[in-house]
C-alpha cells in the first residue's frame, strides 16, 4: 500500500508529473466550502456538501481542506451515487424480512 506520508513515494510521484502535482498544491490552502459556493448556488446541494464533509472530517465544508474533500468525494462518488430504493433505512427492514422468511426471528 502506497502512502503520501512516505517521502520517497511522494517524491517519485512528483517527478512523474510535476506540473500536475503543482496544480494540485494550489488546493492546499483552499477549503471545500469556498470552492463549492463559487460554483453552486443551490442551498440544498450546499447543505449536502456540508453534511458529506462533516461525516468524515467532523467539520463543515467551510473549514474542510479542499485537498481532502476532493479525494474523499472522488472515492465515495466515482461512477455515480448508488442509494438503495427507499433510502438506507430500508436495508435493515429488508434484512429482517429475509431472516423471518427463512425461519429466523428478529
Phi, psi and omega in degrees: 000127180271147181224141176290352178275354178267111185305318181294319177296315180299316179296318178299317178294323179298316182288338175292324183208074184298322181295316179298319180294320179292323176295319178295323180299336178301330182280350183306312181274000182274157173241155185298324181296315179296317179296315180299314182292339177292328186245347186236131178253341184291113183296327179293317178293321177297323176295322177297318179296319175301314181296317179299314179298317182296326182301323184246345180245352181061019173220159179291168183302328182301335180238012176269124179300133182299326181299322178285315181300318180301315180294316183291316179299318179296317181295317184283330190237007178300130180085005179106172181252131180242108177248145179293147177299124182096359179090167184293337177294343180285336184301306181295330179294315180292323177298316179297318178301316180297319179297314181294322179295336181257022173091000179273172178234142178237000000 
